[in-house]
Amino acid sequence: MGMKWRNWASSSAPLAVVLLAATGCTSTPDARTEPTDASSASGAPSTSVARVCDKPSGGPAKAPAGAVTVDPAVVGDLAKKTESSPPNTTFWLRPGKHRLVPEQYAQVIPKKGNTYLGAPGAVLDGGKANQYAFGGEATDVTIRYLTVQHFVPPHDEGVVNNGSNDGWVIEHATIQKNSGAGMMAGARQKIRANCLRDNGQYGINAYKDGDSIRDLVVEDNEIVGNNTDDWERKKPGCGCTGGAKFWAVNGADIRGNWVHDNRGTGLWADQNNNDFLFEDNVLEANDGAALMYETSYNAVIRNNTVRRNNWVESRKLAERGDNFPYATVYVSESGGEPRIKARTDKIEIYRNVLENNWNGITLWENSNRFCNSPANTSTGYCTLLVKDTKRCAKPAITTAPLYDDCRWKTQRVDIHDNRFLLDTSVVKCKAECGRMAVLSNYGTYPDWSPYKGKRVAEAITHKQHNRWHDNVYRGPWNFTAVDTDQKLDSGQWQGTPYRQDAGSTFAPRAGG
């Protein structure tokens, strides 16, 4: 359901962070970033960083009263005792390496309300033989203080909560070195203070058949080094990688996380998500975009520190002569929609610091991608405003309301009170790395499309209430509007007909 960046078709005591010296342009486990306690000279938001992986919280050293003790010396003990115990049982895993029976589908099948607690040093290891650690259909399961590693689920599937069941709580766990996703997510899932590290595809894959995920919390986690299997290389354009991916989630709080050194995108919300809050996160040194919000609705993005992202993927494309403004914060066919209930009726991006990334914020809309179009890579999906995909066809699509409602529109995006800082000597670029953009492509197909030509490009630029204002720019920024051929300086950007960034300040020679 994901897409390439543009799919052109035929045409308390807060911890502030500072910029670290650049060590290269490839994210590797040996060169991972480390936040510092010093105040940032750039004026970064006061953001507490979830440094979980190197300083994990320890679980109970003794079995809680009434808990069933699990013995690492007995292969399959955890699964067997889970099967023989009633719902709402607490299990305490002794220190040591716990293993399941070495069969592909051997896994723990929790019962409703079960709790699994790891003692200090407790590890559930799949031995590269088991696909899943915790599956089944139970709701309201809790997992705490447990390391889960070396499981091998198929592509797009996950190790923990493989069934995307509702009401799970996963806290203070280390989920690492698995294939696929470290975990799946269901409705009302709470994912807190975990180390989600070096998994083959995602740290988190929030996807469920029926698109029923609601009220998701992802808080104070460290999400690092994921997509080790480099799935975009294996399946070009799959849109199936990153630190965390969210599909059709209605209501999510993503806050206080340290998302860094992932191969690909850091956080990616793709396909009919709604009502997201991204707050107080530190997003840094991800190979691709820090944050993507695609074919989705209504979000607040505030108080995040975003630095040194997008160096690898965009540098590679720029060296090939690609002049598209691939962004660090990328809003693609997404916008505010008052008719869809959420905490806001727009996408509001404010009080963030973006420092020494490759490019800034791009607002993009693909003229050829709309409901029922062959260019819609989310096959079978329509917008949240149109339930029946077949309605988006000629002649009805040529007039209101379907002319508007069959498109995922980048509209009502309000970008204000941010600091955009760029020192090209740090990023090691000479051009194409300091851009803001609002644009579309020239509409070409299908033959019955009512969006051909520059209709969408003119709309996203001038008519859909997308607005920059009251920002601070330091460094050699330039601006792209309508299409990739329009490159503007700050005076042109602020002047007629664009009239963007009223009240903003520019210091083009200052690096940050």
N, C-alpha and C positions, 0 to 999 in steps of 0.2 A: 504493500500500500504506500510505501514511501516513494520518493521521486528524487531525481537529480536536482541540483540547485535551481535550474531554471526550466528544463524540459522545453527547449525552444521549438520543438517539432521541426517543421520545414523551414522555416527561417530560424548590677552586676558589674564586671570589669571587662569591658569590651577589648577585643584584640584587633588592632589595626594592622594592616599589611603594607609592605613596601615592595617596590620592584626589585627583583633580583637581577644580577648580571646575566645576560644571555649566554648560554653555553653551547648553543647550536640550534638547528632547526628540526631535529627529529626527537620525538618523545620516546624515551626508553626508560626502563625501570632503574637504570643506573644513573640517570640524570634528572630525577624527579624533583619537583619544586618543594621548597620548605618555607612556610610562612614565618615571619619574624614577629617579635613583640614590639618593634619600634613603630612610632607613628609615621605614617606615610607623608613624605614631602608633597605628594600630589593631592592631598586632601581626600584620601579614600574614605569610604564610609567606615564607621566603627563596626567591625564585623567579627564575630566570634567564629573561629575556624575549628571545624570538627576534626582534630588530629587523632583519629581513632586507630589507624592501622598499627602505628608504632607504640601506642599506649592503650592497649585494649583493657576494658574493665574486666575484672575477674569475677567469676560466679561463686556461688556458695561452696565453701570448702567441705561442708558436711551436708548430708541429705536433710532437707527440710522435713519436719514432722509429717508423717503420712505418705511421703514420697516413695515410689518404687525405685530401687537402686539398679542401675544397669552396669554390667560388668564388661569391660573392654576385652577381657580374655576369652569371652564366649562369642564366637562369630554369630551374628544374627540375633543377639540378645535383645536389642532395642526393638526390632520389628516383632519378635515373638512376644515380648512382654506387653507391647502395645496391643497386640491382637487379643491377648488373654485378659486384659484389664478393662474395666468399665469406662464410659465417658467421664470427662472431668478429672482424670487421673494426672498427677504430677510425677514426672520421671526425672531422676537425677543421674546424670552420666558421670561415672567416676573419671578421674584423670587417666589419660591414655588414649590410644587410637582404637576407636570402635569401628567395626566393619560389619557390613551386611553380607548375607550369603552372596557369593560371587557369581550372580546371574544377572542378565541384562535388565530384567524388570523387577528384581528384588528391591523393595523400598519399604519405608515406614508408612503405614496407612493410619494416620491419627484418627481418633474419635472426637466428637464434638466436645470442645472445652478442654482438651488435653493441654498440658504444659510440659515443655522439655527444657531442663536446666542443665547447663554444662558446668562441671567443676573446673577450677583452674587447670588448664592443660587438656581438657576434654576435646577430642577431635572425632568427627564422623567422616571417615575416608571412604570414597567410592572405589578406590583402587583402579580407576580407569576401566572398571567392569560394570558398575551399576549406572543406569541412566539417571535415576532420580533418587533424591534423599527422602523427601516428604511429599507424598501425593495424596490420592484419594479424593473424597468429596466433603470432608468434615469442615465445619465452620468454627470460628472462634478459637483457633489453636494459637498457642503462644510458644515461641522459641527464644531463649535468652542464653547468652554467654557460651555459645557453642561455635566451634570452628567446623565448617562444612567444606570439603575440598575433594578434588579429583573425581568428580562425577562427569558423565559424558552424555548429556541429553542431546537429542537431535536439534538441528537448526530451528530457531524460533521458539524452542521450548526451554523450560527452566528447571532448576534443581530443587529449590525450596518452594513449596506451595505450587507444585506443578499444575494442579487443577484450577488455579486462579480462584480459590474459594474465598468466601467473604469473612471479614472480621478477624483475620489473622493479625497477630502482633509479633514482630520480629525486632528484637532489641539486643544491642551489645554483642552481636554475632559477627564472626569473620567468615565470609563466604568468598572463596578464592580458588583460582586455578581449576575452574570447571569449564567444560564446553558449554555452548549455548548461553543462556542467561543464568546469573546467580540465583535469581528468584523471579517468579511471576507475582502478579498482584491481583487482588480482588477488591470488591467494595469494602469500604470502612477499614481498609488495611492500614496499620501503623508500622512504619519502617523507620526506626530511630536508632541513632548512635551505633550504626554498623560499619564495618570495614568491608566494602564490596570491591574486590581487587583482582585484577588479572584474569577475568573470565573471558571465554572465547568470543562471545558476542556482545552481551550487555551485562551491566551490573544488575539492572532492574528492567524487566519487560512487563509493562502494565498493559496487558491485553487479555480480553476475555470474550469468548463467543457470546454474541447477543449484545455486546457493547453496554454492559450493565455495571461498570465500575463507577462508583460514586464515593465522594468524601474520602479521598486518599491523602495520607500524610506521609511525607518523606522529609525527615528532619534530623539534622546534626549527624549525617553520615559522611564518611569519606568514600568517594567513588573514584577509583584510580586505576589506570592501566588496562581498562577493558577493551574488548575487541581485539584480543591477541591473535585471533585467527584471520583478521583482516578481511571481513566478509564483502566489503565493497570491491575488493580486488577479485574475489572469487565470483561474485554476482554483481557486475557493474550496474550502478543505478538502483540497487535493491532498496536503498533507504532503510537498511536493517541493522544498523550498528550504532554504537556509542556508549556513553556512560550509563544513561537511562533513556528509555523510550516509552512514550505514553500514547495510547491509542484509544480514542473515544471515551475519555475519562470526563465525567461531569463533576467538577469540584475537586480541586487538589491544592494542598499547601505544600510548597517545595521551599524549605527555608533552612538556613544555617548549615548547608552542606558545603563540603570542600570537594569540588569536582575538578580533577586535574589529571593531566598526562594520559588522557584516553585517546586511543587511535580513532580519529573521526570526531563526531560531535560530542559535546559534553552532555547537555540536556536537550532532548528532542521530543516535542509534542506534535504528533502527526495524525490528522484525520478526525475531525469532528470532536475535538476536545473543547471544553467550555469551563469558564469560571476557575482559572488558575491564578495562584499567587506565587511568584518567584521572589523571595525576599531574603536578604542577609546571607546570600550565598557567595562563596569565593570560587570563581570559575577561571582556571588558568592553565596555560600550557597544553590545551587540547589541540590535537593536530588539525581539526576542523573548527567549525563554529562553536562558540561557547554555548549558545542557546538558539534553537530553531523553534518557531511556532508556525505550524503549517496547516492549511485548510481547517482552521479552528477559530474559536470565538472568545471574546471577552476575557482579558487577562490584566493583571497588575504585575509589573516588573520593576521592583524598586530596591534601593539600598544594597545593590550587589556590587562586588568588586570583580572586575573582568579584565584580565591582563594576559598578554603574551599568547593569545589564542590564534588559531587559524594560520600559523606560520607555514606549516608543512603543505597542506592541501592547496591553499591559494597561491603560495609561491610556485608550486609545481605548475599550476594552470597559467599563471602570469608568464612563466618562462616559455610556455608553449604559444604565447601570443594571444591568449584569451583575455578580452578586455571587460568581461562582466564583473561587476562590483560584488564579488563574493564576500559576504559579511561575517562579522563576529557575532552580531545579533541579527538574525535573519527572520523577517516576518513575511511569510509567503502565503498569499491567498487567505489571509486571516484578518479579522477586524472586530470592531465593536458592533454588537447587534442588540438593540433595545428589546426586540421581541423575544429574545432568549434569556430566561431568568438567570441572573448571576449577581455577584457582588458589585459589578461595574457594568456599564453598557458601552465600554470602549476598550481599547488596549492602551494602557497608560504606562509609559516607560519614564521613570523619573528617579532622581537622586542616586544614580549609579555613577561609578567611575569606570571608564574604559581606558586602559593604559597600555600603550605599546602592543596593540593587537594589529592584525592585518585587516584593515578597513574597520568601519564602525557599524552603523545600522543600515540595512537595506530593506525597503518596503517593495515587494515584488508581487506582480500578478500576471500569470500566464494567460494570455488572451484565448488560447486554444483549449485550456483546461477548464471544463465546467461539467455539470452533471449531465450524463448521457453522451458525453463526447468521447471519441476514441483516444483523445489525448489525456483523459483522466486516468492516471495511473492507479488510483484507488478504485479498482474495478468493482462495479456494483453499488458503490456508495453514491448517495446524493447529499445535498446540503441538509442541515438541520431544519430548514424552512420548507423543504419539499420532500415528502415521504415516498412518493411514487416516482421513481427514476424516469419512467416512460412519459411522464407529463412534460419533461424538458425536451420537447421536439417541436418541429415546425408544424403548424403556424403559431401555436400558443406561445412559444418561447420568444417570439419577436415583440410581444407586447407585455405590459404590466399585468400581473405581478411577476410572472415567470422570467421576464427579461432580467430582472434583478435577482430574484430568489434562486435561480438555477446556477448562479455563480458564487463561488467562495470569494468574497470581495475583501480586498485590503482597504479598509475604511475606518474612520474614527480612531486613528492611531495618534496619540498625543505624547510627544517626546519633549521633555522639559526638565530643566534644573539638573542636567547631567554634566559631568566633566569628561571631555574627550581629549586625551593626551597622547601625543605621538612624537617619538624621537626616532627618526629613520636610521640613525646610526646604531640604535639598539636592535631594531627590527631587521636591519641590514637589507634595506630596500631603497631603490632610487625613485620608483614610480609605482602607480597602481595599488598602493597600500594605505592610502589615507583618504578614503572616500565614504561619503554618505550618499544614499541613493533612494529615489522613488521612481519606479519605472515599470514598463511592461514591454512585451514584444509585439511585433506587427501580427495581427490576427490573420490566419491563412486557411484554417480548416476546422471542422468538416465543411462540405459544400453548403450545408444548410445553417451554418453558424451565423448568428446575428452580430457577432463581435469581431468581424473582420476589419482589417486596416488598423487605424490608430485609435479606435473608439475607447478601448480599455486603457491605453497609455495616457490619453488625455483625461480620462475619468480618474484614474488613480492619482495623477499629478495635481489636478485642478478641482475636482468635483466631489471627492470622497472624504473630505474633512481630515486629511492627514496633515499633521502640523508639527514642526519643530519650533521651539521658542525658549528663551531664557536659559540657554546652555552656555558652557564655557569651552572654548576650543584653544588648545595649545599645540602648535605644530603645523605642518604644511597640509592642511585639509582642503579638499575640493569636493565638488558636489555634482551628482548626476541626476538628471530629471528627464522624464518622458521615455527616453531610450538611451542606449549606451553611447550614442553619438553626441549627446549633450553633456559637456563637461564645463562646469561653472566655477568661478571663484566666489568668495564670500559675498562680494558686492552684487554680483549677478543673482546669486541665490536669495539674497534679501530683497532684491529689486523686483520690479514688474517683469513677467507675470507671476513669478513663483511666490514672492513675499513670504519666504520662510525665515525662521530664526530671528524673529523680532525680539529685541531685548537681549540677544546673545552677544558675547564678546569673543574676539578673535585675536590671537597673538601668533601669527603664522611662523615666526622664526623661533619661537620657544619650543623646546623639545619635551617638556614635562617636568 
